[in-house]
Amino acid sequence: MLHKSFLAIILAAVLSTPVMADDDYDDDYRPRSSQAKNQTASKAVISAQQARNIALNRVGKKGRITDVDFDHHDDDHRGVATYDVDVVLGRTKHEVKINAHTGAIIRIKRDNND
């Protein structure tokens, strides 16, 4: 009898625990506390248009931008906010990763579409 009541208590505790899921939609990040808002506001972030201009200036003005993605916390680059800008110039795709706080180019990957 003791075994069944113990099991019932454990089952009730498990069923009443809220389930939290991570949707991985980092683009929709919003700080929750005022302290987090102040920390985010203190780090200026360049705009998507500025990131596009930086990528085009580096790759070539005649390039065509096919995609721009913002990541507020890039795990591959010390957790800094970054923009990934894809630029096609001729038959070559350039993936330009830009530090969103400084505007510095972190890396460029090239892929020839032969």
ZAROBA-376753 format. One record per atom (N, C-alpha, C): atom name; y, x, z; chain. Coordinates in steps of 0.05 Angstrom, whole numbers, plus 5000, padded with zeros to 4 digits. Each point is the difference from the previous one (the first is absolute). Layout:
# ZAROBA-376753
R   lummar     c2     c1     c3   lumkol
R       CA      Y      X      Z        A
...
END
This chain:
# ZAROBA-376753
R   lummar     c2     c1     c3   lumkol
R        N   4976   5016   5000        A
R       CA   5024   4984   5000        A
R        C   5025   5017   5000        A
R        N   5000   5021   5016        A
R       CA   5023   5018   5001        A
R        C   5005   5013   4973        A
R        N   4979   5006   4986        A
R       CA   5002   5013   4974        A
R        C   5014   4982   4980        A
R        N   4994   4974   5000        A
R       CA   5013   4981   4981        A
R        C   5029   4996   5007        A
R        N   5008   4999   5025        A
R       CA   5028   4997   5006        A
R        C   5016   5025   4994        A
R        N   4989   5023   5004        A
R       CA   5013   5025   4992        A
R        C   5004   5001   4970        A
R        N   4980   4992   4985        A
R       CA   5002   5000   4971        A
R        C   5022   4980   4991        A
R        N   5002   4977   5013        A
R       CA   5020   4980   4993        A
R        C   5028   5011   5005        A
R        N   5004   5015   5022        A
R       CA   5026   5012   5006        A
R        C   5008   5021   4979        A
R        N   4981   5017   4993        A
R       CA   5005   5020   4979        A
R        C   5007   4987   4973        A
R        N   4984   4980   4993        A
R       CA   5005   4986   4975        A
R        C   5027   4986   4999        A
R        N   5008   4988   5022        A
R       CA   5026   4987   5002        A
R        C   5023   5021   4997        A
R        N   4996   5023   5012        A
R       CA   5021   5021   4999        A
R        C   5002   5010   4971        A
R        N   4978   5004   4987        A
R       CA   5001   5010   4972        A
R        C   5012   4980   4981        A
R        N   4994   4975   5004        A
R       CA   5010   4979   4982        A
R        C   5030   4994   5005        A
R        N   5010   5006   5023        A
R       CA   5028   4995   5006        A
R        C   5018   5023   4993        A
R        N   4989   5023   4992        A
R       CA   5016   5023   4993        A
R        C   5011   4997   4972        A
R        N   5027   5003   4997        A
R       CA   5012   4996   4973        A
R        C   4991   5023   4981        A
R        N   4997   4992   4975        A
R       CA   4992   5020   4980        A
R        C   5024   5008   4985        A
R        N   5004   5027   4997        A
R       CA   5023   5011   4986        A
R        C   4989   5014   4975        A
R        N   5013   4995   4977        A
R       CA   4991   5013   4975        A
R        C   5023   5016   4989        A
R        N   4994   5022   4987        A
R       CA   5020   5016   4986        A
R        C   4998   4994   4971        A
R        N   5022   4990   4989        A
R       CA   5000   4992   4972        A
R        C   5008   5023   4981        A
R        N   5008   5023   5011        A
R       CA   5008   5023   4984        A
R        C   5023   4995   4981        A
R        N   5017   4980   5006        A
R       CA   5023   4996   4983        A
R        C   5024   5015   5013        A
R        N   5000   5026   4995        A
R       CA   5020   5017   5012        A
R        C   5028   4995   4989        A
R        N   5002   4988   4976        A
R       CA   5026   4995   4989        A
R        C   5015   4979   5016        A
R        N   4986   4983   5015        A
R       CA   5012   4979   5016        A
R        C   5006   5008   5029        A
R        N   5000   5026   5005        A
R       CA   5004   5010   5027        A
R        C   5027   4993   5011        A
R        N   5000   4989   5024        A
R       CA   5025   4994   5014        A
R        C   4997   5008   5029        A
R        N   5018   5017   5011        A
R       CA   4997   5008   5028        A
R        C   5002   4976   5018        A
R        N   4984   5000   5021        A
R       CA   4999   4976   5018        A
R        C   5019   5002   5023        A
R        N   5005   5023   5010        A
R       CA   5018   5002   5024        A
R        C   5027   5011   4991        A
R        N   5020   4996   5017        A
R       CA   5027   5010   4994        A
R        C   5000   5030   5000        A
R        N   4983   5012   5016        A
R       CA   4999   5029   5001        A
R        C   4988   5011   4973        A
R        N   4980   4987   4990        A
R       CA   4988   5007   4974        A
R        C   5021   4996   4978        A
R        N   5015   4978   5001        A
R       CA   5021   4995   4980        A
R        C   5020   5023   5000        A
R        N   5009   5009   5024        A
R       CA   5019   5021   5002        A
R        C   4989   5026   4989        A
R        N   4975   5006   5005        A
R       CA   4988   5024   4990        A
R        C   4998   4999   4970        A
R        N   4993   4977   4988        A
R       CA   4998   4998   4971        A
R        C   5028   5002   4988        A
R        N   5020   4987   5012        A
R       CA   5026   5000   4989        A
R        C   5013   5028   5001        A
R        N   4992   5016   5019        A
R       CA   5011   5027   5002        A
R        C   4990   5019   4978        A
R        N   4979   4993   4987        A
R       CA   4989   5016   4978        A
R        C   5007   4985   4974        A
R        N   5021   5009   4986        A
R       CA   5008   4988   4976        A
R        C   4978   5002   4979        A
R        N   4996   4979   4985        A
R       CA   4980   5000   4979        A
R        C   5015   4995   4973        A
R        N   4992   5016   4980        A
R       CA   5013   4996   4974        A
R        C   4989   4974   4988        A
R        N   5015   4989   4981        A
R       CA   4991   4975   4987        A
R        C   4979   5005   4979        A
R        N   4987   4979   4991        A
R       CA   4981   5003   4978        A
R        C   5013   5009   4975        A
R        N   5025   4991   4995        A
R       CA   5015   5009   4976        A
R        C   5006   5030   5001        A
R        N   5007   5010   5024        A
R       CA   5005   5028   5003        A
R        C   4974   5016   4995        A
R        N   4978   4990   5009        A
R       CA   4974   5013   4996        A
R        C   4994   5001   4970        A
R        N   5005   4978   4986        A
R       CA   4996   4999   4971        A
R        C   5017   5021   4986        A
R        N   5025   5002   5008        A
R       CA   5018   5019   4987        A
R        C   4991   5029   5005        A
R        N   4991   5006   5025        A
R       CA   4991   5027   5006        A
R        C   4976   5007   4983        A
R        N   4981   4981   4997        A
R       CA   4976   5005   4984        A
R        C   5008   5004   4970        A
R        N   5017   4984   4990        A
R       CA   5008   5003   4972        A
R        C   5015   5026   4995        A
R        N   5017   5008   5019        A
R       CA   5015   5025   4997        A
R        C   4980   5024   5000        A
R        N   4979   4998   5014        A
R       CA   4980   5022   5001        A
R        C   4982   5000   4976        A
R        N   4990   4976   4992        A
R       CA   4981   4998   4978        A
R        C   5013   5001   4973        A
R        N   5021   4985   4997        A
R       CA   5015   4997   4975        A
R        C   5012   4973   4997        A
R        N   5025   4999   4992        A
R       CA   5015   4975   4998        A
R        C   4987   4980   4981        A
R        N   4985   5009   4981        A
R       CA   4988   4982   4981        A
R        C   4973   4989   5010        A
R        N   4993   5007   5024        A
R       CA   4975   4990   5012        A
R        C   5002   4970   5005        A
R        N   4977   4987   5002        A
R       CA   4999   4971   5006        A
R        C   4986   4997   5027        A
R        N   5013   4987   5018        A
R       CA   4989   4995   5027        A
R        C   4981   4977   4998        A
R        N   4975   5004   5009        A
R       CA   4980   4979   4999        A
R        C   4994   4988   5028        A
R        N   5006   5014   5021        A
R       CA   4994   4990   5027        A
R        C   5016   5016   5021        A
R        N   5009   4985   5021        A
R       CA   5013   5012   5023        A
R        C   4988   4987   5025        A
R        N   4990   5017   5018        A
R       CA   4988   4990   5025        A
R        C   5013   5015   5023        A
R        N   5006   4984   5021        A
R       CA   5011   5011   5025        A
R        C   4979   5000   5021        A
R        N   4997   5022   5015        A
R       CA   4981   5001   5022        A
R        C   5016   5010   5024        A
R        N   5003   4983   5020        A
R       CA   5016   5007   5023        A
R        C   4987   5022   5018        A
R        N   4974   5005   4997        A
R       CA   4986   5019   5016        A
R        C   4978   5012   4984        A
R        N   5006   5021   4984        A
R       CA   4980   5012   4983        A
R        C   4983   5020   5016        A
R        N   4975   4992   5005        A
R       CA   4982   5016   5016        A
R        C   4994   5028   4988        A
R        N   5002   5002   4974        A
R       CA   4995   5025   4987        A
R        C   5023   5020   5002        A
R        N   5023   4991   5008        A
R       CA   5024   5017   5001        A
R        C   5015   4997   5026        A
R        N   4985   5006   5022        A
R       CA   5011   5001   5027        A
R        C   5013   4974   5009        A
R        N   4991   4978   4989        A
R       CA   5010   4974   5010        A
R        C   5028   4993   4992        A
R        N   5012   5015   4981        A
R       CA   5027   4993   4992        A
R        C   5000   4978   4979        A
R        N   5022   4986   4998        A
R       CA   5002   4979   4979        A
R        C   5003   5013   4973        A
R        N   4986   4989   4980        A
R       CA   5000   5012   4973        A
R        C   5002   4978   4979        A
R        N   5009   5008   4977        A
R       CA   4999   4984   4976        A
R        C   4980   5013   4981        A
R        N   4983   4984   4987        A
R       CA   4984   5010   4978        A
R        C   5011   4987   4975        A
R        N   5010   5017   4981        A
R       CA   5012   4991   4976        A
R        C   4983   5010   4976        A
R        N   4990   4981   4984        A
R       CA   4984   5008   4976        A
R        C   5019   4999   4976        A
R        N   5000   5023   4985        A
R       CA   5017   5002   4977        A
R        C   4983   5009   4976        A
R        N   5002   4986   4978        A
R       CA   4986   5008   4976        A
R        C   5020   5012   4981        A
R        N   4994   5024   4990        A
R       CA   5017   5014   4981        A
R        C   4982   5010   4978        A
R        N   5003   4990   4976        A
R       CA   4982   5007   4979        A
R        C   4973   4989   5006        A
R        N   4980   5017   5000        A
R       CA   4972   4992   5007        A
R        C   4992   5010   5028        A
R        N   5020   5008   5016        A
R       CA   4994   5010   5026        A
R        C   5011   4982   5022        A
R        N   4982   4993   5019        A
R       CA   5009   4985   5024        A
R        C   5006   5019   5022        A
R        N   5023   4997   5013        A
R       CA   5008   5016   5022        A
R        C   5001   4983   5025        A
R        N   4986   5008   5021        A
R       CA   5001   4985   5025        A
R        C   5017   5017   5019        A
R        N   5024   4991   5005        A
R       CA   5020   5014   5016        A
R        C   5000   4989   5029        A
R        N   4995   5016   5020        A
R       CA   5001   4992   5028        A
R        C   5026   5011   5011        A
R        N   5016   4982   5012        A
R       CA   5027   5007   5009        A
R        C   5003   4993   5030        A
R        N   5011   5019   5016        A
R       CA   5006   4995   5028        A
R        C   5022   4979   5001        A
R        N   4995   4977   5012        A
R       CA   5019   4978   5000        A
R        C   5024   5005   5019        A
R        N   4998   5020   5017        A
R       CA   5022   5006   5018        A
R        C   5019   5020   4988        A
R        N   4989   5020   4986        A
R       CA   5017   5022   4989        A
R        C   5004   4999   4970        A
R        N   4983   4985   4986        A
R       CA   5001   5000   4971        A
R        C   4987   5024   4987        A
R        N   4988   5017   5016        A
R       CA   4986   5024   4989        A
R        C   4974   4992   4987        A
R        N   4994   5014   4978        A
R       CA   4974   4995   4987        A
R        C   4979   5015   5015        A
R        N   4979   4986   5008        A
R       CA   4978   5012   5015        A
R        C   4980   5012   4981        A
R        N   4993   4985   4979        A
R       CA   4981   5010   4980        A
R        C   5002   4983   4975        A
R        N   4990   5012   4978        A
R       CA   4998   4986   4974        A
R        C   4971   5005   4990        A
R        N   4987   4979   4993        A
R       CA   4973   5001   4987        A
R        C   5004   4992   4971        A
R        N   4988   5015   4982        A
R       CA   5002   4994   4972        A
R        C   4972   4992   4989        A
R        N   4999   4980   4983        A
R       CA   4975   4991   4988        A
R        C   5006   4996   4970        A
R        N   4987   5016   4983        A
R       CA   5003   4998   4971        A
R        C   4982   4978   4990        A
R        N   5011   4981   4985        A
R       CA   4984   4978   4989        A
R        C   4992   5007   4971        A
R        N   4983   5020   4997        A
R       CA   4991   5008   4973        A
R        C   4977   4983   4991        A
END
